[in-house]
């Protein structure tokens, strides 16, 4: 994936830190994270009842972020100005992807006569305080509906490569971000409120919610090379066929069956599925990519999840 070198980056859509502790359940980023591999971990740690926060680990290797999760907004803005910066700096690339995803959904909502409420993405290192409670990097990327914000530990993508075997490319990162913003769309539309996240299984509401978020990520990607910023500049210049192959492969590597077999006890138990199988995740990402239509992502009405 290559960015338009002249495109202006809006760093106001990213930041660090988060909201105060609340009680709403965070939506997982697709079975991501090494300890928090499945949604029940997120539920137990973030769905809190006002108890103490999680223990704070020391800094992990990655971007230069102080312990406790703070990124210097001034430094971020100074370093990330254009797509040329995004083509050579991970922080700027992630920011420009956020800009593109939100620009697409802003336009899509407007076409439907609705107003899109933007969601900030917070990059942290080690631990962060959110509207859904305190979290460590073990949880993986997640969306908190209590403060309408996305949270991603800056070291996660290296972990996705080293532990899961996925390619650490800009488009794989874009898929992860697109998935989390898919949860934001579900929150705005009220879809997530219809699901009991405690229920698991291959056709559970939790699985359908996650697969729909994968599909929404694909829908954005279908339009990504045509999405402009507020100045009319297209943000993403190109997405290659290999980018798509790598993203689908990453989606498969965070399927419940892959995680249970390769990073769990080795036994696949569909009754514990909370995010969907590898094939399901790849299918719904591709569904969005091929259709470019959010209406194709209704995982709640179909009897064939894949």
C-alpha positions, -999 to +999 in steps of 0.1 A: +000+000+000+014+034-010+002+068+002-003+099-019+029+119-010+011+153-012-019+143+010-021+163+042-023+142+074-048+152+101-032+142+135-062+154+155-078+120+149-052+102+168-037+106+203-029+088+235-045+082+269-082+077+272-114+083+291-122+076+327-130+041+340-165+030+331-186-002+329-193-009+293-178-039+276-150-033+251-152-050+218-122-071+209-102-066+178-106-100+164-090-124+189-059-103+190-032-102+216-012-131+231-028-134+265-061-118+256-067-141+226-104-144+230-133-121+239-139-134+274-105-120+285-116-086+273-149-090+291-133-100+324-107-072+323-126-044+307-162-050+316-153-040+351-174-031+381-151-004+394-124-027+407-087-020+405-069-017+372-046-042+357-009-043+367+012-021+345+041-039+327+073-022+318+078-006+284+077-029+254+100-023+224+084-002+197+076+034+192+089+060+216+060+062+240+064+068+277+052+042+302+015+046+309+005+051+273+012+088+265+023+099+230+034+135+225+007+150+203+030+179+194+057+155+183+032+134+164+020+165+145+055+177+138+066+144+124+035+135+104+025+162+079+021+145+045+017+112+027+055+113+021+059+110+058+034+081+059+054+062+033+084+061+056+071+063+092+048+038+109+031+064+131+023+086+101+010+056+081-014+046+108-026+082+112-033+085+075-052+052+075-074+065+103-080+097+082-090+076+052-113+052+071-131+081+088-134+101+056-150+071+039-176+065+067-183+103+070-193+103+033-212+070+036-233+082+065-240+115+047-252+096+017-277+079+040-288+111+056-270+105+088-241+122+106-210+102+113-194+108+148-157+106+145-137+083+168-101+090+179-075+062+178-053+061+208-019+045+205-003+034+238+025+013+252+020-012+280-012+000+296-040+026+291-070+039+310-102+039+289-139+045+293-143+007+295-117+003+323-079-002+325-062-024+299-028-037+292-013-046+258-023-082+264-058-073+254-048-065+218-065-038+197-100-030+209-128-005+206-144+010+237-181+020+232-182+039+264-158+066+251-162+058+214-125+054+209-101+028+194-071+016+214-040-001+199-007-009+216+021+004+194+040-029+197+010-051+186+019-053+149+053-067+157+036-092+179+012-101+151+042-109+129+064-127+155+037-147+173+010-152+147+032-153+116+014-125+097+030-100+074+038-067+091+027-045+063+009-012+061-022-028+046-024-055+073-023-026+098-050-009+078-071-040+080-068-041+118-077-004+120-106-009+096-119-037+118-118-016+149-137+012+131-161-014+120-170-018+157-174+020+159-199+018+131-218-010+149-219+012+180-232+042+161-259+020+144-268+002+177-258-032+163-235-041+192-263-034+218-283-063+203-255-089+211-248-106+244-210-108+243-210-136+269-225-160+243-200-180+222-202-205+194-198-206+157-231-188+150-233-166+181-240-129+181-204-123+191-190-141+160-215-123+138-204-090+152-168-097+146-173-110+111-193-079+102-165-057+115-141-076+091-165-070+063-167-033+071-129-032+069-131-047+035-157-023+023-135+007+032-105-010+015-126-013-017-129+025-018-096+034-002-078+045-033-106+069-041-113+084-006-102+121-004-096+142+027-114+175+034-091+192+009-100+168-019-067+150-018-069+112-023-050+098+007-040+063-005-024+060-039-024+022-044-032-012-029-016-042-045-029-077-050-002-089-026-015-064+000-049-081-002-034-116+000-015-106+031-045-091+048-066-121+042-038-143+055-036-121+087-074-124+091-071-162+089-043-162+115-066-145+141-094-169+136-106-188+167-096-222+154-061-211+144-056-195+178-069-225+197-048-249+177-016-230+174-015-207+204-038-225+228-040-261+239-040-276+204-077-286+205-103-267+185-136-262+204-162-244+182-184-239+212-159-213+225-157-194+192-162-156+198-146-141+166-151-167+139-130-193+122-101-186+100-121-193+068-150-172+081-128-142+088-112-144+054-145-148+037-161-117+052-131-095+047-132-106+011-169-100+009-165-064+018-135-060-004-153-074-034-186-056-029-176-023-015-211-021-001-219-021+036-252-038+029-233-069+019-221-071+055-253-082+072-239-112+090-270-113+113-295-123+086-275-149+068-275-186+078-243-191+059-214-175+078-189-197+059 
